[in-house]
Amino acid sequence: MKKLSFFAFALLAGIAQAGTIEMKVHGLVCGFCAQGIEKTLRRNPATADVVVSLEKKLVAVATRDGQDISDAELTKALIDSGYEVKGITRTQRSLDEIRAGLEQKKK
């Protein structure tokens, strides 16, 4: 039983410390929207990098090592900017992997 508890704790700790936060965001219609979202999210000191895909309605944020941005804080920033957040997922995918996937889907 202790092994299971340790495994569950390790899994949750890994999710909590995920370096990438992916969000489905509705209301993205142009490059100006993407620039505005990037600028807003880069103001957060925990943000290392941002990717916005208008086609996939995807906003991905890489956080700095050991830092995090709460779902509530991300949602508020996007809603205050006029967008609707449909989902937030924390992953281990790097922004380079996300960018590569987006480029492949364009071809």
Contacts in CASP RR format, 6 or more apart in sequence:
PFRMAT RR
TARGET T0000
AUTHOR 0000-0000-0000
METHOD contacts of the structure
MODEL  1
MKKLSFFAFALLAGIAQAGTIEMKVHGLVCGFCAQGIEKTLRRNPATADV
VVSLEKKLVAVATRDGQDISDAELTKALIDSGYEVKGITRTQRSLDEIRA
GLEQKKK
15 90 0 8 1.000
16 68 0 8 1.000
16 90 0 8 1.000
17 66 0 8 1.000
17 68 0 8 1.000
18 90 0 8 1.000
18 91 0 8 1.000
18 92 0 8 1.000
19 62 0 8 1.000
19 63 0 8 1.000
19 90 0 8 1.000
19 91 0 8 1.000
19 92 0 8 1.000
20 60 0 8 1.000
20 61 0 8 1.000
20 62 0 8 1.000
20 63 0 8 1.000
20 90 0 8 1.000
20 91 0 8 1.000
20 92 0 8 1.000
20 93 0 8 1.000
20 94 0 8 1.000
20 95 0 8 1.000
20 98 0 8 1.000
21 60 0 8 1.000
21 61 0 8 1.000
21 63 0 8 1.000
21 69 0 8 1.000
21 74 0 8 1.000
21 88 0 8 1.000
21 89 0 8 1.000
21 90 0 8 1.000
21 91 0 8 1.000
22 58 0 8 1.000
22 59 0 8 1.000
22 60 0 8 1.000
22 88 0 8 1.000
22 89 0 8 1.000
22 90 0 8 1.000
22 91 0 8 1.000
22 93 0 8 1.000
22 98 0 8 1.000
23 58 0 8 1.000
23 59 0 8 1.000
23 60 0 8 1.000
23 61 0 8 1.000
23 74 0 8 1.000
23 78 0 8 1.000
23 85 0 8 1.000
23 86 0 8 1.000
23 87 0 8 1.000
23 88 0 8 1.000
23 89 0 8 1.000
24 57 0 8 1.000
24 58 0 8 1.000
24 85 0 8 1.000
24 86 0 8 1.000
24 87 0 8 1.000
25 37 0 8 1.000
25 57 0 8 1.000
25 58 0 8 1.000
25 59 0 8 1.000
25 78 0 8 1.000
25 83 0 8 1.000
25 84 0 8 1.000
25 85 0 8 1.000
25 86 0 8 1.000
26 57 0 8 1.000
26 83 0 8 1.000
26 84 0 8 1.000
26 86 0 8 1.000
27 33 0 8 1.000
27 57 0 8 1.000
27 82 0 8 1.000
27 83 0 8 1.000
27 84 0 8 1.000
28 34 0 8 1.000
28 37 0 8 1.000
28 52 0 8 1.000
28 54 0 8 1.000
28 57 0 8 1.000
28 59 0 8 1.000
28 83 0 8 1.000
29 54 0 8 1.000
30 54 0 8 1.000
31 54 0 8 1.000
33 52 0 8 1.000
33 54 0 8 1.000
33 83 0 8 1.000
34 52 0 8 1.000
34 54 0 8 1.000
36 81 0 8 1.000
37 50 0 8 1.000
37 52 0 8 1.000
37 59 0 8 1.000
37 78 0 8 1.000
37 81 0 8 1.000
37 83 0 8 1.000
38 50 0 8 1.000
38 52 0 8 1.000
40 77 0 8 1.000
40 78 0 8 1.000
40 81 0 8 1.000
41 47 0 8 1.000
41 50 0 8 1.000
41 59 0 8 1.000
41 61 0 8 1.000
41 74 0 8 1.000
41 77 0 8 1.000
42 50 0 8 1.000
44 69 0 8 1.000
44 73 0 8 1.000
44 77 0 8 1.000
45 64 0 8 1.000
45 67 0 8 1.000
46 63 0 8 1.000
46 64 0 8 1.000
46 67 0 8 1.000
46 68 0 8 1.000
46 69 0 8 1.000
47 61 0 8 1.000
47 62 0 8 1.000
47 63 0 8 1.000
47 64 0 8 1.000
47 69 0 8 1.000
48 62 0 8 1.000
48 63 0 8 1.000
48 64 0 8 1.000
49 61 0 8 1.000
49 62 0 8 1.000
49 95 0 8 1.000
50 59 0 8 1.000
50 60 0 8 1.000
50 61 0 8 1.000
50 62 0 8 1.000
50 95 0 8 1.000
51 58 0 8 1.000
51 59 0 8 1.000
51 60 0 8 1.000
51 95 0 8 1.000
51 98 0 8 1.000
51 99 0 8 1.000
51 102 0 8 1.000
52 58 0 8 1.000
52 59 0 8 1.000
52 60 0 8 1.000
53 59 0 8 1.000
53 102 0 8 1.000
55 102 0 8 1.000
55 105 0 8 1.000
55 106 0 8 1.000
56 102 0 8 1.000
56 105 0 8 1.000
57 86 0 8 1.000
58 98 0 8 1.000
58 102 0 8 1.000
59 78 0 8 1.000
60 95 0 8 1.000
60 98 0 8 1.000
61 69 0 8 1.000
61 74 0 8 1.000
62 94 0 8 1.000
62 95 0 8 1.000
63 69 0 8 1.000
71 88 0 8 1.000
74 85 0 8 1.000
74 88 0 8 1.000
75 85 0 8 1.000
75 88 0 8 1.000
78 84 0 8 1.000
78 85 0 8 1.000
79 85 0 8 1.000
END
